[in-house]
Amino acid sequence: MTETQNDSNVYYMVTRLSTDLGDPRLLRLLKAEANERDTSVKDVLTRALEAYFADRLETKALAKLAESSFTEWDDPRDSEYDRL
């Protein structure tokens, strides 16, 4: 990793990722998407990863919120219905 400065004088760490996609079709799709958007494969991957993790974080936050609402419904008297 190396430290780099962008146009806004913000420093960030540059990292490199190397992986075998395991499926040549994925590489073709990545290249086709980059070509269609007139951008790089790196940009397509970065945007896809950002979207994926944003969705995951939102899903986890919603699950945690839902979990807390279920504790409000936790009533010991409900065990009477469980016996029916």
C-alpha positions in Angstrom: 0.0 0.0 0.0 1.1 3.5 -0.7 -0.3 6.8 0.3 -1.6 9.2 -2.4 -3.1 12.6 -2.5 -6.0 13.5 -4.8 -7.0 16.9 -6.3 -8.8 17.9 -3.0 -5.6 17.4 -1.0 -7.2 14.3 0.7 -4.8 11.5 1.4 -5.9 7.9 0.9 -4.2 4.5 0.7 -3.7 2.9 -2.6 -4.3 -0.8 -2.5 -4.0 -3.5 -5.2 -6.3 -6.4 -5.5 -5.4 -9.4 -7.7 -7.8 -12.3 -8.1 -8.7 -15.2 -10.4 -12.4 -14.7 -11.3 -12.7 -18.3 -12.1 -15.1 -17.6 -15.0 -13.9 -16.0 -18.2 -17.5 -14.8 -18.8 -17.2 -12.5 -15.8 -14.1 -10.8 -17.3 -15.9 -10.4 -20.6 -18.9 -8.8 -18.8 -16.6 -6.5 -16.9 -14.8 -5.4 -20.0 -18.1 -4.9 -21.9 -19.5 -2.8 -19.1 -16.4 -0.7 -18.9 -16.5 -0.2 -22.7 -20.2 0.7 -22.7 -19.7 3.3 -19.9 -16.4 4.5 -21.5 -14.5 3.8 -18.2 -12.1 1.4 -16.8 -12.6 -2.2 -15.5 -11.3 -0.8 -12.2 -14.0 1.8 -12.1 -16.7 -0.8 -12.8 -15.4 -3.1 -10.1 -15.1 -0.2 -7.6 -18.6 1.0 -8.2 -20.0 -2.6 -8.0 -18.2 -3.2 -4.7 -19.4 0.1 -3.3 -23.0 -0.7 -4.2 -22.7 -4.2 -2.8 -21.3 -3.1 0.5 -23.7 -0.2 0.8 -26.6 -2.7 0.3 -25.1 -5.1 2.8 -24.7 -2.3 5.4 -28.3 -1.2 4.8 -29.6 -4.7 5.1 -27.7 -5.2 8.4 -29.0 -1.9 9.8 -32.5 -2.8 8.9 -32.2 -6.3 10.4 -30.8 -4.7 13.7 -33.7 -2.2 13.7 -36.2 -5.0 13.1 -34.6 -7.1 15.9 -35.1 -4.3 18.4 -38.8 -3.9 17.4 -39.4 -7.6 18.1 -38.1 -7.3 21.6 -41.0 -4.8 22.2 -43.4 -7.6 21.3 -41.8 -10.0 23.7 -44.5 -10.6 26.2 -44.3 -13.5 28.8 -48.1 -13.8 28.4 -47.6 -15.1 24.9 -46.5 -18.5 26.2 -50.2 -19.1 26.9 -50.8 -19.0 23.2 -47.9 -21.3 22.5 -49.6 -24.1 24.6 -52.7 -24.0 22.4 
